[in-house]
Amino acid sequence: MEIPVNNKLCLTIEEAAAYSQIGEGRLRRYINAHKYADFILWVGSHARIKRKEFEKFVSDIHDI
């Protein structure tokens, strides 16, 4: 079953990069430097992006 990105609770880094139009590499570097940001959920060693928190983060920042 395919769930649209805007209906998902959590996104992969690839989905979050495409959704936000922030480059995947830049997003990965940010996540590695800020491992405990509010929008990151760690599932084992894999980062998942909490969509609603990520949307707020993107709307509040001026550069990344």
ZANUTI-980485 format. One record per residue: residue in one letter; x, y, z negated of N, C-alpha, C, O, CB in turn; residue number from 1. Coordinates in steps of 0.001 Angstrom, whole numbers, m for minus. Glycine has a CB too. Example, Ala and Ser with C-alpha at 12.3 -4.5 7.8 and 13.67 -1.06 7.14 Angstrom:
# residues 2
+------+---------+---------+---------+---------+----------+---------+---------+---------+---------+---------+---------+---------+---------+----------+---------+-----+
| rest |  n_east | n_north |    n_up | ca_east | ca_north |   ca_up |  c_east | c_north |    c_up |  o_east | o_north |    o_up | cb_east | cb_north |   cb_up |  nr |
+------+---------+---------+---------+---------+----------+---------+---------+---------+---------+---------+---------+---------+---------+----------+---------+-----+
|    A |   13190 |   m5690 |   m7800 |   12300 |    m4500 |   m7800 |   13200 |   m3300 |   m7800 |   14236 |   m3319 |   m8465 |   11308 |    m4473 |   m9046 |   1 |
|    S |   12850 |   m2250 |   m7080 |   13670 |    m1060 |   m7140 |   12900 |      30 |   m7870 |   13409 |    1138 |   m8039 |   14084 |     m598 |   m5725 |   2 |
+------+---------+---------+---------+---------+----------+---------+---------+---------+---------+---------+---------+---------+---------+----------+---------+-----+
This chain:
# residues 64
+------+---------+---------+---------+---------+----------+---------+---------+---------+---------+---------+---------+---------+---------+----------+---------+-----+
| rest |  n_east | n_north |    n_up | ca_east | ca_north |   ca_up |  c_east | c_north |    c_up |  o_east | o_north |    o_up | cb_east | cb_north |   cb_up |  nr |
+------+---------+---------+---------+---------+----------+---------+---------+---------+---------+---------+---------+---------+---------+----------+---------+-----+
|    M |     844 |   m1166 |       0 |       0 |        0 |       0 |     899 |    1242 |       0 |    1761 |    1376 |    m868 |    m965 |       m9 |   m1221 |   1 |
|    E |     713 |    2121 |     932 |    1486 |     3353 |    1052 |     761 |    4487 |     333 |    m380 |    4818 |     656 |    1722 |     3713 |    2541 |   2 |
|    I |    1438 |    5071 |    m638 |     867 |     6183 |   m1397 |    1519 |    7472 |    m904 |    2747 |    7547 |    m853 |    1080 |     5994 |   m2946 |   3 |
|    P |     739 |    8484 |    m542 |    1330 |     9751 |    m106 |    2193 |   10362 |   m1220 |    1865 |   10250 |   m2401 |     222 |    10744 |     318 |   4 |
|    V |    3280 |   10999 |    m835 |    4217 |    11577 |   m1796 |    3514 |   12513 |   m2775 |    3821 |   12502 |   m3967 |    5324 |    12328 |   m1065 |   5 |
|    N |    2582 |   13318 |   m2289 |    1916 |    14270 |   m3184 |     964 |   13603 |   m4170 |     402 |   14280 |   m5030 |    1156 |    15286 |   m2372 |   6 |
|    N |     772 |   12294 |   m4065 |     m54 |    11549 |   m5027 |     771 |   10672 |   m5960 |     227 |   10048 |   m6871 |   m1056 |    10689 |   m4289 |   7 |
|    K |    2082 |   10623 |   m5736 |    2951 |     9781 |   m6564 |    3318 |   10506 |   m7854 |    3488 |   11725 |   m7870 |    4228 |     9387 |   m5790 |   8 |
|    L |    3434 |    9758 |   m8907 |    3863 |    10294 |  m10193 |    5366 |   10540 |  m10182 |    5833 |   11581 |  m10645 |    3482 |     9336 |  m11338 |   9 |
|    C |    6122 |    9584 |   m9653 |    7582 |     9688 |   m9571 |    8031 |    9462 |   m8136 |    7408 |    8718 |   m7378 |    8267 |     8670 |  m10519 |  10 |
|    L |    9138 |   10128 |   m7781 |    9685 |    10037 |   m6433 |   11100 |    9495 |   m6485 |   11795 |    9648 |   m7489 |    9659 |    11406 |   m5737 |  11 |
|    T |   11525 |    8864 |   m5407 |   12930 |     8534 |   m5268 |   13665 |    9824 |   m4929 |   13036 |   10828 |   m4594 |   13161 |     7431 |   m4175 |  12 |
|    I |   14966 |    9803 |   m5013 |   15748 |    10982 |   m4642 |   15521 |   11316 |   m3169 |   15421 |   12489 |   m2808 |   17256 |    10750 |   m4919 |  13 |
|    E |   15439 |   10308 |   m2329 |   15206 |    10527 |    m902 |   13861 |   11212 |    m666 |   13765 |   12147 |     129 |   15260 |     9195 |    m140 |  14 |
|    E |   12821 |   10740 |   m1363 |   11494 |    11348 |   m1227 |   11489 |   12779 |   m1753 |   10915 |   13670 |   m1127 |   10445 |    10513 |   m1971 |  15 |
|    A |   12127 |   13000 |   m2899 |   12172 |    14343 |   m3485 |   12925 |   15306 |   m2567 |   12530 |   16464 |   m2434 |   12838 |    14303 |   m4879 |  16 |
|    A |   13992 |   14847 |   m1939 |   14757 |    15685 |   m1023 |   13898 |   16066 |     185 |   13868 |   17231 |     581 |   16043 |    14957 |    m565 |  17 |
|    A |   13219 |   15118 |     754 |   12359 |    15400 |    1910 |   11190 |   16290 |    1513 |   10833 |   17210 |    2249 |   11838 |    14095 |    2526 |  18 |
|    Y |   10600 |   16028 |     372 |    9441 |    16777 |    m122 |    9784 |   18242 |    m372 |    8992 |   19135 |     m71 |    8910 |    16143 |   m1407 |  19 |
|    S |   10978 |   18482 |    m927 |   11373 |    19833 |   m1317 |   12220 |   20550 |    m266 |   12435 |   21759 |    m350 |   12131 |    19779 |   m2610 |  20 |
|    Q |   12691 |   19809 |     707 |   13616 |    20316 |    1713 |   14931 |   20771 |    1088 |   15596 |   21667 |    1608 |   12978 |    21467 |    2480 |  21 |
|    I |   15300 |   20151 |     m27 |   16620 |    20308 |    m632 |   17413 |   19094 |    m169 |   16918 |   17969 |    m228 |   16556 |    20416 |   m2233 |  22 |
|    G |   18620 |   19314 |     286 |   19425 |    18201 |     793 |   19610 |   17102 |    m245 |   19749 |   17365 |   m1440 |   20779 |    18705 |    1247 |  23 |
|    E |   19609 |   15877 |     238 |   19746 |    14728 |    m654 |   21071 |   14787 |   m1419 |   21101 |   14505 |   m2617 |   19651 |    13414 |     145 |  24 |
|    G |   22155 |   15147 |    m749 |   23460 |    15241 |   m1408 |   23468 |   16294 |   m2498 |   23990 |   16060 |   m3588 |   24541 |    15550 |    m392 |  25 |
|    R |   22894 |   17450 |   m2210 |   22827 |    18532 |   m3191 |   21974 |   18099 |   m4382 |   22321 |   18388 |   m5527 |   22251 |    19821 |   m2550 |  26 |
|    L |   20873 |   17416 |   m4126 |   20004 |    16939 |   m5203 |   20727 |   15896 |   m6056 |   20628 |   15924 |   m7283 |   18701 |    16347 |   m4624 |  27 |
|    R |   21444 |   14988 |   m5424 |   22211 |    13978 |   m6170 |   23281 |   14629 |   m7041 |   23469 |   14230 |   m8190 |   22863 |    12975 |   m5203 |  28 |
|    R |   23989 |   15633 |   m6502 |   25010 |    16332 |   m7289 |   24384 |   17027 |   m8493 |   24939 |   16993 |   m9591 |   25758 |    17356 |   m6415 |  29 |
|    Y |   23227 |   17660 |   m8287 |   22540 |    18323 |   m9396 |   22151 |   17299 |  m10461 |   22363 |   17530 |  m11651 |   21288 |    19079 |   m8890 |  30 |
|    I |   21595 |   16195 |  m10046 |   21166 |    15152 |  m10989 |   22361 |   14607 |  m11759 |   22270 |   14399 |  m12969 |   20444 |    14004 |  m10245 |  31 |
|    N |   23470 |   14374 |  m11086 |   24662 |    13861 |  m11771 |   25222 |   14865 |  m12770 |   25782 |   14471 |  m13792 |   25736 |    13497 |  m10756 |  32 |
|    A |   25079 |   16153 |  m12489 |   25588 |    17187 |  m13388 |   24602 |   17515 |  m14513 |   25002 |   18044 |  m15550 |   25903 |    18448 |  m12598 |  33 |
|    H |   23336 |   17209 |  m14317 |   22289 |    17539 |  m15294 |   21440 |   16298 |  m15572 |   20234 |   16293 |  m15325 |   21394 |    18711 |  m14780 |  34 |
|    K |   22075 |   15262 |  m16082 |   21429 |    13951 |  m16232 |   20166 |   13963 |  m17085 |   19344 |   13051 |  m16984 |   22398 |    12990 |  m16824 |  35 |
|    Y |   20002 |   14979 |  m17922 |   18848 |    14993 |  m18813 |   17893 |   16139 |  m18509 |   17180 |   16614 |  m19393 |   19306 |    15080 |  m20247 |  36 |
|    A |   17883 |   16578 |  m17257 |   16915 |    17600 |  m16839 |   15502 |   17050 |  m17035 |   15276 |   15844 |  m16936 |   17146 |    18022 |  m15343 |  37 |
|    D |   14565 |   17940 |  m17312 |   13183 |    17524 |  m17611 |   12531 |   16717 |  m16498 |   11651 |   15902 |  m16772 |   12340 |    18734 |  m17890 |  38 |
|    F |   12941 |   16923 |  m15250 |   12275 |    16253 |  m14132 |   12878 |   14901 |  m13780 |   12427 |   14253 |  m12836 |   12314 |    17134 |  m12926 |  39 |
|    I |   13896 |   14463 |  m14527 |   14551 |    13190 |  m14212 |   14084 |   12103 |  m15172 |   14061 |   12299 |  m16387 |   16087 |    13336 |  m14276 |  40 |
|    L |   13716 |   10967 |  m14616 |   13382 |     9772 |  m15381 |   14393 |    8711 |  m14977 |   14505 |    8380 |  m13797 |   11892 |     9294 |  m15123 |  41 |
|    W |   15126 |    8179 |  m15936 |   16094 |     7128 |  m15641 |   15427 |    5770 |  m15809 |   14878 |    5462 |  m16867 |   17340 |     7245 |  m16557 |  42 |
|    V |   15480 |    4973 |  m14769 |   14983 |     3597 |  m14793 |   16217 |    2726 |  m14612 |   16658 |    2466 |  m13493 |   13876 |     3320 |  m13662 |  43 |
|    G |   16762 |    2283 |  m15738 |   18077 |     1638 |  m15690 |   19089 |    2687 |  m15244 |   19198 |    3749 |  m15855 |   18081 |      392 |  m14721 |  44 |
|    S |   19825 |    2389 |  m14184 |   20811 |     3340 |  m13667 |   20269 |    4152 |  m12491 |   21019 |    4892 |  m11854 |   22070 |     2603 |  m13242 |  45 |
|    H |   18979 |    4019 |  m12200 |   18365 |     4709 |  m11068 |   17559 |    5924 |  m11534 |   16721 |    5825 |  m12431 |   17463 |     3746 |  m10284 |  46 |
|    A |   17830 |    7060 |  m10910 |   17084 |     8272 |  m11231 |   15799 |    8306 |  m10427 |   15804 |    8056 |   m9221 |   17930 |     9532 |  m10956 |  47 |
|    R |   14719 |    8611 |  m11086 |   13446 |     8878 |  m10429 |   13072 |   10312 |  m10788 |   13421 |   10809 |  m11859 |   12321 |     7845 |  m10866 |  48 |
|    I |   12370 |   10956 |   m9893 |   12033 |    12355 |  m10044 |   10557 |   12465 |  m10417 |    9687 |   12010 |   m9675 |   12344 |    13147 |   m8746 |  49 |
|    K |   10284 |   13067 |  m11565 |    8907 |    13301 |  m11988 |    8377 |   14450 |  m11126 |    8817 |   15592 |  m11256 |    8811 |    13634 |  m13544 |  50 |
|    R |    7440 |   14133 |  m10261 |    7004 |    15071 |   m9217 |    6509 |   16401 |   m9776 |    6965 |   17453 |   m9328 |    5911 |    14441 |   m8389 |  51 |
|    K |    5604 |   16389 |  m10725 |    5038 |    17647 |  m11235 |    6106 |   18509 |  m11906 |    6134 |   19723 |  m11704 |    3903 |    17358 |  m12229 |  52 |
|    E |    6985 |   17893 |  m12702 |    8057 |    18636 |  m13347 |    9040 |   19165 |  m12301 |    9565 |   20269 |  m12444 |    8786 |    17750 |  m14374 |  53 |
|    F |    9288 |   18384 |  m11258 |   10186 |    18808 |  m10185 |    9591 |   19982 |   m9414 |   10310 |   20915 |   m9057 |   10474 |    17637 |   m9230 |  54 |
|    E |    8293 |   19945 |   m9157 |    7637 |    21068 |   m8479 |    7792 |   22345 |   m9302 |    8068 |   23408 |   m8745 |    6137 |    20761 |   m8238 |  55 |
|    K |    7618 |   22253 |  m10610 |    7786 |    23431 |  m11475 |    9235 |   23896 |  m11446 |    9497 |   25094 |  m11339 |    7352 |    23115 |  m12932 |  56 |
|    F |   10172 |   22972 |  m11538 |   11591 |    23311 |  m11486 |   11912 |   24069 |  m10205 |   12555 |   25118 |  m10253 |   12454 |    22044 |  m11586 |  57 |
|    V |   11475 |   23556 |   m9069 |   11767 |    24192 |   m7781 |   11116 |   25569 |   m7703 |   11713 |   26504 |   m7171 |   11279 |    23307 |   m6616 |  58 |
|    S |    9909 |   25702 |   m8224 |    9238 |    27010 |   m8146 |    9889 |   28043 |   m9068 |    9736 |   29244 |   m8840 |    7756 |    26863 |   m8502 |  59 |
|    D |   10609 |   27604 |  m10102 |   11214 |    28522 |  m11070 |   12664 |   28908 |  m10752 |   13162 |   29896 |  m11292 |   11161 |    27905 |  m12431 |  60 |
|    I |   13350 |   28148 |   m9886 |   14769 |    28437 |   m9633 |   14928 |   29414 |   m8472 |   14029 |   29586 |   m7648 |   15540 |    27138 |   m9336 |  61 |
|    H |   16099 |   30049 |   m8433 |   16415 |    30964 |   m7350 |   17498 |   30421 |   m6433 |   17586 |   30811 |   m5268 |   16839 |    32291 |   m7909 |  62 |
|    D |   18314 |   29532 |   m6951 |   19312 |    28853 |   m6115 |   19698 |   27534 |   m6780 |   19496 |   27331 |   m7978 |   20576 |    29756 |   m5894 |  63 |
|    I |   20253 |   26658 |   m5970 |   20665 |    25348 |   m6464 |   21935 |   24955 |   m5736 |   22481 |   23879 |   m5983 |   19544 |    24277 |   m6264 |  64 |
+------+---------+---------+---------+---------+----------+---------+---------+---------+---------+---------+---------+---------+---------+----------+---------+-----+
